[in-house]
Amino acid sequence: MKTKKGFILMAIAFLAVGFLIAQTLIRKEATVTISVLEARDFNLVIGNPPIEGGIHRGEVWTVPVEVYYLNGYLNNVRLSVENVPAGVTVVFERDLLVHGANPATGELMDMTNMIVTIAIDATLGELSFTVVGQEEVVPVV
């Protein structure tokens, strides 16, 4: 009798476990749709070289440098130069261009002038250097 009772209890336990396993667990799903946009970025635009196509030794060339803020870009841009050849000096009127709208046009941009000075003993021929615009994060207040 004990064996029969144990067998019945065991059978009931197996049935209960089987019932729980066979039962479907509740599952909910939600679909998420996103729009992937262009990356936030900026464009760096350097003005054209002088009309004559060059700068004479001992001369100074002042050229506009513009930064255009694209796709919601919110940081400032720090300007610098690299690989400046001997006999050439490059400075910016302002080296930090600040995010904001141009009051005249409403465009999201800022500009400054780059002043390039050619020494009297500078090497003749084509010389090049690199203007760098580096993101400078605006602290969130």
C-alpha positions in Angstrom: 0.0 0.0 0.0 2.8 2.4 0.9 4.4 1.7 -2.5 1.2 2.4 -4.3 0.7 5.7 -2.4 4.3 6.7 -3.1 3.8 5.8 -6.8 0.6 7.9 -6.9 2.3 10.9 -5.3 5.2 10.6 -7.6 2.9 10.4 -10.6 1.0 13.5 -9.4 4.4 15.3 -8.9 5.5 14.4 -12.5 2.1 15.5 -13.9 2.4 18.9 -12.0 5.9 19.4 -13.3 4.9 18.5 -16.8 2.0 20.9 -16.6 4.3 23.7 -15.5 6.8 23.0 -18.3 4.1 22.7 -20.9 2.5 26.0 -19.9 3.6 28.9 -22.1 5.3 31.7 -20.2 4.0 35.2 -20.8 6.1 37.2 -23.3 5.6 40.8 -24.5 7.3 42.6 -27.3 7.6 46.2 -28.5 9.0 47.3 -31.7 11.4 50.3 -31.7 11.9 52.4 -34.8 14.7 54.9 -35.0 15.9 57.2 -37.7 19.7 57.2 -38.2 20.9 60.7 -39.0 24.1 62.1 -40.4 26.9 62.3 -37.8 27.3 65.6 -36.0 30.3 67.3 -37.6 31.8 70.5 -38.8 33.4 71.7 -42.0 36.6 73.6 -42.1 36.9 76.0 -45.1 40.1 77.9 -45.9 39.9 80.9 -48.3 41.6 80.9 -51.7 45.2 81.7 -52.3 46.0 85.2 -53.7 44.9 85.8 -57.3 48.5 85.8 -58.6 48.8 82.3 -57.4 51.5 82.9 -54.8 52.8 85.1 -52.0 56.1 86.9 -52.5 58.9 86.7 -49.9 58.4 89.4 -47.3 54.6 89.5 -47.8 51.7 88.8 -45.5 48.6 86.9 -46.7 45.4 87.3 -44.6 42.9 84.6 -45.4 39.5 83.8 -43.9 39.0 80.5 -42.1 35.4 79.4 -41.6 33.9 76.6 -39.6 30.4 75.4 -40.4 28.5 73.4 -37.8 26.5 70.5 -39.3 23.7 68.3 -38.1 23.3 69.7 -34.6 27.1 69.8 -33.8 27.3 71.8 -30.6 31.0 72.0 -29.7 33.6 74.7 -30.4 36.6 74.2 -32.7 40.2 75.0 -31.8 42.4 75.9 -34.8 46.1 75.1 -35.0 48.7 74.5 -37.8 51.1 71.6 -38.3 54.1 71.1 -40.5 54.8 74.8 -41.1 57.9 75.1 -43.3 60.9 77.2 -42.2 60.5 80.8 -43.2 56.7 80.7 -42.9 54.8 82.0 -39.8 51.1 81.3 -39.3 48.8 82.8 -36.7 45.1 83.1 -36.2 43.3 86.3 -35.1 41.2 83.9 -32.9 42.1 80.3 -32.6 38.9 79.2 -30.9 35.8 79.3 -33.1 32.6 79.2 -31.0 29.5 77.4 -32.0 26.6 79.8 -32.8 24.7 81.5 -35.5 26.2 84.1 -37.7 24.2 87.3 -36.9 24.3 88.4 -40.6 23.2 85.1 -42.2 21.7 82.9 -39.4 24.0 80.1 -40.5 25.6 78.0 -37.8 29.2 79.0 -38.4 32.1 81.1 -37.1 35.1 82.6 -38.8 38.4 84.2 -38.2 41.4 85.2 -40.2 44.7 83.3 -40.6 47.7 85.5 -41.1 50.5 83.9 -43.1 53.8 85.7 -43.1 56.6 84.7 -45.6 60.1 85.5 -44.5 62.5 87.2 -46.9 64.6 84.1 -46.9 61.8 81.5 -47.3 62.4 78.7 -49.7 61.0 79.4 -53.2 58.4 77.1 -54.7 55.3 75.4 -53.4 55.2 75.1 -49.6 52.4 73.5 -47.7 51.2 73.2 -44.1 48.2 71.7 -42.5 45.4 73.7 -40.8 43.8 71.6 -38.1 40.3 72.1 -36.6 40.0 70.1 -33.3 36.8 69.6 -31.5 36.7 71.3 -28.1 33.9 70.0 -25.9 31.7 72.7 -24.4 31.1 71.9 -20.7 27.4 71.3 -19.8 26.3 73.7 -17.1 
